[in-house]
Amino acid sequence: MPVSANGHRFVVVEDAIREAGDGWFVPYANERFLKTRDIMDSDVGNAPVFIARDGLIGFRLRDESPFQTVGHISDFGVGDR
């Protein structure tokens, strides 16, 4: 499990996942911030991960913005290519 700069585990914020036409925006935060809601426990600048329907994983800020690919779900042991 990835950890934040302050040493806390990142977790998916499941109730904030949003479906787009070609995939899903999957927000994440560190566990401590989600428990305390203290801004001092937060991480700055973490955009949601975007998972495209074809399995590509990357980042983009809005539905229509460019998609920066960082891998495929099969690279992480999930799904088939």
C-alpha positions, 0 to 999 in steps of 0.5 A: 500500500502506497504511503503519503509524504507524512508516512500515512497509508493512502486509501481510496475514497469509495463514496467519492468515485465518479463515473465519466463517459470513458472511465472512472475518477477514483479519489484517494487520501491518506488514512489519517486525514480521513479519520481526523479531517485535520488539514495538517494531516492532509496531502496537497496536490493529489489529483484523483486517479483516472481508470479508463474503461479499457484498463489504462490508468492515469491522471486527468483533471476533468472529463475533457482534459488530456489523459496522462497514462501511467500504466494498465490495470494488468500491470498491477495484477488486476484484470487481463490485457 
